């Protein structure tokens, strides 16, 4: 019997590596280590019952105050605290059981000052189905989850009790304590020894049960804290709407960029080239009759060709700067800093290079941010940081200007948002009155080559 339960411990844990989510066979020592780890993770999960009951009480009290108006101010922070505890349980599910539980919450409205903003935020939270599922988790988990979390430890403790019965049964009997173990009554040393023999398989049964109980507890958390099919469908609809909008913005931006290039060519280099052709024709007619005038026209034509070449270079730089293609993002941003009228410091730690469109998008976003800072912020110094973290290319631009930048009051920051949104990027603006202003840009991407410049 003992050997069969020991085999159960090993096979039970071989099915799933609860610490890493990998499947495959494991050695008996690893299985035992995993079973012991699962055993002691149970009490850690059981400890959730205390904050769960406190938050459930707080949510009930604050919700009852909605009729008085003050609840609109108290419900959002309470729900955020509930979401924080639920988020901790999701992270533990990934770390201990290898089960990823995605956040099911709908996006919250932008923060607004005053009671109106608090009421809108409260309404958004209460209309989110995931909020009510979190509250259900606060109610169910201390009941069912607590039992699942502590049951393996209780079985192991009962097995240990059987092992020590030969030493304690007499004192228990003398003091009127429980001397029953499993289905037999311990009345002498012989029956106490039998209890000790049964204590070993009981303890092993508790160890065998621990990984399964942990998986069951995680399954309960996933059922209550994960997104429902309807929530996933709504998320997919929002994703499609976002992609549609960003595609439309990308096409609009591309059309505007093509018109700009066409206009710059027509008004700049093309006009100069036409003038050069006319000057060359006049010089050809004057070369015999008035050589000096022909030389002067040729000199003007040479200057016009140099100007046309510079304009073409500027045009190419506006499409995809050569320094960006040759040296990479870090050196290209440093070149922007040197061309800026402000004092710009650039620090970069990029272990590779992203795809060219992403690199170009972040480059022009930083360029536009530096231009805006020079024109509107009243800043003297700008700090630019570039780094790559967790699959995301990040840029942060901080100036010491007067602050007060607001995406809702101008097209500059909105244009940055649209440029980044084309690549599923985001822009965060922090600009209190009096400064400083900090723009944080994030673009999800992969790096594909070794870095081209040092930081």
N, C-alpha and C positions, 0 to 999 in steps of 0.2 A: 504493500500500500504506500509506504514511504517513497519507494523508488518511482512509482507511477505518478505521485503528486510532484516529485522533483522534476520528472520529465515534463509534466504540465507547466511548471514554472519556466523551464527552458523554452518549450515550444510556444508558449503564450507570448514570450517576449521576442522570440525570433520573428514573429509575424511582422512586428513594427518596431523600428528603432524610435522610441518616443522622444529621444533627445535630439534627433536630427531629421526625422521624417523619412529616413531611407529604409527600404525594405531589403531583406536578405538574411542569410544565416549568420548567427553570432555564436561565439564560443560560450560554454556554460558560465565562465567567470563574468563575461560581459552581461549575460542574461541575469545573473544574480545581482550584479551591480545595478542594472536597470530596474529590477524589481524592487530593490531597496530604495533607490531614488524615487520611484513611483509611490512607494509606501509613505515616505516622508513628505512628498508633495501634497498628499491628501490633506494633512492638517493645515498646510499653507493655504489650500483652496477653501478649507472649512473656515479659516479665519476671515474670509470675505463676508461671512454672515453678519459680523458686527457692523461694518460700514454699510452693508446692504440694508439692514433693518433701520439704521439711523437715517439713511437717505430716503428710504420708503416713507418713514414718518415725516421727514422734512418735506417731501414732495406732496404728501397728503395735506399737511398744514398750509403750505404756500398756495396750493390749488384752491383750498377753501377760502383764501383771502382774495381771490380774483374778483369777487363781487364787490369788494371794497376798493378796488383799484390798486392797492399796494401789492397785490399778488403779481401784477404785471412786472413789478420791479424785482420780486423775489423768485418767481418761477424760473426765469432764464438761468441765473447762476446755479440754482438747484439742479436743473436739467444738465447743465454743463458738468457739474460734479458727478452726476450719474453717468454721463458719457465718459468722463475720465476714468471712473472705476471699471466700466464696461470695456474701455480701450485697454486697460491693464490686463483684463481677463483675456482679451483677444491676443495680446502679445505673449502671454503665458501659454496660450494654446499653440502658438507657432513655435515657441521655444521648447516646450516640454513634450508636445505631441506631434509636432510637424504639421499641424493643421492651420491653414491660413483662413482667418475669418475677416472678410473685408468690412470696412465701415459702411453701414447701410443708410447713412443720414443724407437728407436732401440739403442742398446749399442754403445757407442762411442769407437773409438780405443784408445789404451793407449797413454798417452801424450808423445810426442817427442819434443826435443828441436829444435829450428831453424825454418826456413821457411817451410821446407819439412813437419815437424810435424804439423804446423799450416794449411798447405794446405790439408793434409789428413783429419784433423779434420773438416775443412770447407767442403770438399767433402762429408764426412759422414753425416754432418748435412743437407746439401742441398739435398742429395739423400733420406733422410728420409721423407716419405709422411706426417708424423705428423708435420714437420716443416711448410709445405705449408698450412696445415689445421690451424695451429696457426696463420699464416699470414692472412688467410681468416677470422678468428675470429676477428683479429684486425680491419678488414675492415667492417665486418657485424655487430658486436656487438654495435659499436657507433651509428649505424643507427637503426636497429630493436631493439636491446637490450635496448638502451637508451629510446625508446618510451615505451617499456613494463615496464621498471623500474619506469618511472615517471608518467605514465598514472594514476595509482590509487591515487597518491598524488594530481595530477591535478584535479581529480574528487572530492576528499575530499575538496580541496581548493575552488572549484566551489560551493560545498554545503555550505561551510562557508560564501562565498560571498553572497549567497541567504539569510543566516541568518542575515547578517548585513545590507542588503539592506534597511530595514526600517529606519536605522539611517543615511545612506549615500546617498540614492537615490536623495534627493533634491540637495545636493552639486554636485553630478555627473551630474544631469540635467542642473544645472546652469553653469557648466564648459564645457558643450558639451561632457561629457563622455558617456559610454555605459549604457543605462538603460533597456536593454533587458535581460530577464532571461528565459532560456529555450525557449518556443514558445510564450510568451506574453510580452507586453511592460509595464514597470512599470512607471505609470504617476501620481500616488497618493498614499496615505498611505494604501488604501485598497489593491491595487495590490502589493504594497511592502510587506504587511502582507502575501499575498498569496505566494509571492516568498520565504518568510521566511519559510512557511509551506513546500514548495517543497524542501527547502534547506536541511531539515533533511533526507528525503529518498535519496537525491543525495549524501549526505555525507556518509550515511550507505552503499550506492551502491559502493562508492569508497573503503570503508573498506572491503566489501564483495569481491571486485575485487582484493585486494592486495595479498592474499595468492595464488590465481590462477595465477596472473601475475608473482609472484615469482617462482612458479612451471614452468611456461612457459619460463621464463628467464633461469632457470636451465636446462630445456630440450634443449634449444638452445645451451647452453654451453656444454652439454653432447654430442650433435650431432656433434659439431665442435671440441671439445677438447678431447673426448673419443677415444679409439681405434676402428678402423674399423674392419669389419669381416676379411679382409685380414691381418691386423696387428695382430689380435688375432690368426689367423691360423699360421702366421710366428712365433709368440711367442710360440705357442704350438709345432711347429717344433723344435725351439731352445731348448725348454724344453726336448723334446724327445731325441734330440742329446746330451744334457747335461747329461740326465739320462743314456743314452747308454754309454757315455764316463766314467762317474763315476762308473757305474756297471762294466765296463771292468777294470778300475783301481782297484776297490775293489776286483775283482776276482784275478787280478795279485798280489795285495798286500797279499791277503789271501794265494795264492799258495806260494809266497816267504816266508811268515811267517811259513807255514807248513814245508817248506824245512829247514828253520832255526831251528825250534824245532827238526825236525828229525836229523839234523846235530849235534845239541848240545847234544841230547840224545846219538847219536852214538859215538861221540868223547869224551863225558864227562861221564855222569852217567853210561851209558851202558858199556863203557870200564872199569870203576872202578868196576862195579858189576861182570864183567867177571873175572877181576884180583882177586877180593875177593873170587870167587868160586875156582879159581886155588890155591890160598893161603890156603884156607880151606882144599882142597884135599891134598896138600903137608903136612900141619900141621897134618892132620889125620894119614898120614903115619909115621911122625916123632915123634908122641906123645909117643910111646913106646921106640923108639930107641934113640931119642935126645930131651928130654923134653924142654931143654932151647931154642933150635932152634924153636920148635913148639910154645913156648910162644912168642918168638920174632915175628914169622909170625902172630900169633893171634893179637898181638899189632898193627902190620902194617895193618892188616885187619880192626881192629877197627877204626884206623885213616882214612883208605880208605872209610869206611862206613860213617863216619862223613863228609868227603869231598863230597861223592856222595849225601848225604842228603842236604848239602849246595847248591850244583849245582842244585838239583831238586827244592829247594826253589827259587833259582835265576831264574830258568826257569819258574816256576809258577808266580813269580813276574813279569816277562816279558810278560806273557799272560794276567793276570788280578791280579794286586797287592792285597794282602789280606787287606792292610790298606785302599785301595779304596773301597773294598766291605764292610768292617766293619765300617769305619769311614766317608766315603764320600769324595768328591772331595777336599774340602778345606784342610782337614787334610792330605790327600794324597799328595797334592802339597806342604804343609809345610814339609812333610817328604822328598820330593825331594829337597827342599831348604836346609834342614839340611845335606843332603848327598852331596850337591854341593860344590866344592872347592871355590866358590864365596860367597860373603856376600849377601844373598838373604832374602828379606823381602816380606812377603805374607800378603795381606789383602783380605778378602772375605766377601761378603754379599749375601748369597744364601738362600732364604726362603724355599727351598726344594731340591730334588734331581731329575735329569733327568733320562731317561732310561739308563740302564747299557751300551749299545753300545755308546751312545753319551757321557756319563761320561768317558768311557774309551778312546774315541777319543780325547777329550779335555785334558785328563790327559797325554797321550803319546805325544800330540802336545806340551804341556808345557814342558814336560821332554826333548823332542828333542830340543826345543828352548833354554833351560838352558844348555844342552850339547854343542850346537853350540856356545853359548855365552862364555862358559868356554874355548872352543878350539880355536875360531877364532877372538873374538871381542877385546881381550885385556882389558876386563872390570874387575873392582874390585867389583862392586855392581850391583845387579839386583833387580828390583822392580816388583812384580807380583800382579796383581789385578784381582779378579774374581767377577762378579756380574751378575744379571739377570734383563733384562729390555725389556719390550714390546715383550714378547714371545721369547726372544733370550738370550742364554747363551753366555756371553762375557768374554774374557780373554785378558789382556794387559800385555805384558812383555817388560820392558824398562831397558836397560843396559847403563852404562856410558863408553862404549868402543869407538873405533875409527870410527865406522860407516862404510858406504860404502857397506852395504849388498844389494845385488841385486838378486831377484829370477831368472833372466834370465842368471845369470852367475854361477849358482851352483845348485846341485841337492837337497841340504838340504831343502831350502825353498820351492822348487817345491814339495818335498815329503810332507811337511806340507800342502801345498795347496791341494794335491791329497787326503790326509787323511781327511781333513775337507770337501772337495767337495763331498765325499761319502754321507755326511749327509746334503747336500745343504749348507754347511758352506763356509765362505770366510775368506781369510787372507789378511790384509792390512799391508804393510811394509813402514815405514818411517825411512830412514837411511841416512841422509846427511853425507858427508865426515867430519870427526871430531867428529861425534856422536851428540847426543845419538841415539841409535837404538830403535825403538818402533815397536813391532809386536802386531797387534790387531786381535784377532780371534773371529768370531761370528758364532754360530750354532743355528738355529731355533729349538726350542724344548719346551716341556711342563714339568713342575716340578710336581712330583706326590707324594712327601712325605715331611714331615716337615724336616727342616735342621738338620744336624747331628753334626754341630760344630758351634761355634761362630766365629765372625770375629775378 
